[in-house]
Amino acid sequence: MAEKTYIAAIQEALDLSLEKDDSTLIFGEDVGKNGGVFRATDGLQAKYGEERVFNTPLAESGIGGLAIGLTTQNYRPIMEIQFFGFLFEVMDSIAGQMARNRFRFNNTRQMPIVVRSPYGGGTKTPEMHADNLEGLVAQVPGLRVVMPSNPADAKGLLLSAVESNDPVVFLENIHLYRSMKGEVPEGYYTTPLDQATVVREGQDITLISYGGAVPLVIKAADELAKNGIDAEVIDLRTVSPIDLDTIGKSVEKTGRVVVVQEAQRMAGISATIMAEIAERFILSLKAPIGRVAAPDTVYPFAQAENDWMVKADDVVAKAQEVINYD
Amino acid sequence: MANIIELNQKILDFDYQVQAQDDQFPMLQVLNNAGEIIDEDALSRAELADDDLINIMKRMLWSRQLDIRSTKLAKQGRFGFFAPTAGQEASQMASSYAFKDDDWLFPGYRDIPQIVAKGWPIWKAILWSRGHAKGNEYTTEDDKPVNSWFPQIIIGAQYVEAAGVALGLKKRHKDAVAYAYTGDGGTSQGDFYEGINFASAYKANAVFFVQNNGFAISTPRTLQTAAPHLAAKGWSAGLPSLVVDGNDPIAMYLAAKQARAWSVAGNGPVLIETMTDRLEPHSTAGDDPLRYRQQADIDDWWKKEPLIRMRTFLTNKGIWNETLESAYIDETNTLIDEQIKIADGVEKQKISDFLKHTLEVPGQVMQEQIAKFESEGK
């Protein structure tokens, strides 16, 4: 196994998808010669040609519509939304159209589309480039929302997403793109969708997270260990639908839970997890469920990002509060 | 120097620019209101045999009959949502006659007749109207695929999707096009422009129709845009764009046929604005057109509706008469009666099926919901 960056793992998965299946197409803004603004598609147009990897006009709804239409000709589109803050422009194509089509066509048509997009903050981007909007898409029936937290998962989950006959919103953390490296298995492999993973086992408290927040939760768990608190860390990987079995087993073991998300506190993934735990496993709980999330403001301008974003220290403090609850 | 001075003056003459836009789109017309051919050359270019002319007449007749029956049934509570089509038969049925089974149709919610013309049984159209998922299965009575999307409610969305199909057809080197319909209101949506622009940028196989029927529910065409012609919007994306008399079946067929041929040859999409009128309310849900338009205006358009002129033309040609028409209407009504019975007999929908049909592999919570509803027989 070689050590690779998060973005290199994604680029490798895209390459393997194009190699494996002629019907796979990649398109979006600047994905061709430029290789995407983050270089996720670097070299792919040169390797597979302009018929299969191509730039679009600069219009997100058009990109979404293009993907939907291409499925009628048995293509498997991988569309890129350059930044997830541009989701609002393509929300009808994603939520109003592709997500509804299997249901709408009474299960007679497939929508094998992957919507790839960078999300999350911490890189001082301009406005509308850094939002955590996973809660918006996770609420839409008919979509899968996948948010890998490390290079190996990014590759395996992306290959699974391309194989899926349902639309998958595949969200890539901007900050992790080049800051995170990890061992990535060689060749083609898939990591199952809809399955959470326990990335660190523990007995005292369950820390549940996903995507870009997972590394800081692991860091928090390391800090807690120094104080004798043995935290279990769950990485959801797919945030819609959610794997409640894995969560349930852990909650029954530890009896204490903190849910951590980069997104603002209101609604969102953590709210769903807390509600499901309360409904299913409340008798296993020894303390109220804690939550760490960003403040309920618009995503801040670049200079305020560091103050605004969730940090490992916030997770440590919340975990200690839950541990110390009588 | 003089030329540059004159040119600059012209460029800066905004009154000229407004007038120039208005002058650029003369209306294509072959069959006038009196049922007379006013352009024999265009008629011959249409290459319509007598059988084709009769087929177009029949399609328009059953479309009108479906409109009449649907409106009545809606009043009896036996139909669901229905958007009346009377007056638009040439725009819908004569244009769609130019397309083939392999072509992909992208209809708006008022474009039910074009899907039926592709082989979608009327009983499925009735189920669609009633809100039964079975109505959204696009197959013929003998289960062959019908290349149609569903009747789109978001009235620009079908344009971006049609652009995707059009690009796919081009990539697969197919001798086929995507053809999409929207209305004058649809051209105000961003997706309208994104769709024609994408298709044009890729020189993809598409024909886009804008049925300018005067009103988007109660908003008149003049409030949709200050552009003098909706077709002019096609020019902004580099498309050949034309205005056609939407109540003239011959002109509609000719325009659609030539647009299809041009696009299939790899030249890119074409935009066709059809000048027609919605003679009835927006939908059977009860809006009153007299709140937003004059009765005299409606009466005037009824005199120009497409069946009158086609009937006159075919009768004068000696290939149509009252007896034939009456027999065909009876036949159509018998068919509609049978189709209603089929629709009435379709099994009730189940919530558990909805859950099974939302994702190919349902998530854990959905599986629990499926089990719950199945145990309750729902």
Interface residues (C-beta under 8 A of the other chain):
Chain A: E51 T56 P57 A59 S61 G62 G64 G65 L66 A67 I68 G69 L70 T71 T72 Q73 Y75 D92 S93 G96 Q97 R102 F103 R104 F105 N106 N107 T108 Q110 P141 G142 R144 S164 N165 D166 L193 D194 S240 P241 I242 D243 L244 D245 E276
Chain B: W104 A133 K134 N136 E137 Y138 T139 N147 F150 I154 A157 Y159 V160 E161 A162 A163 G164 V165 A166 L167 G168 L169 K171 R172 K174 A178 G190 D191 E194 G195 N197 F198 A201 F354 K356 H357 T358 L359 E360 V361 P362 G363 Q364 V365 M366
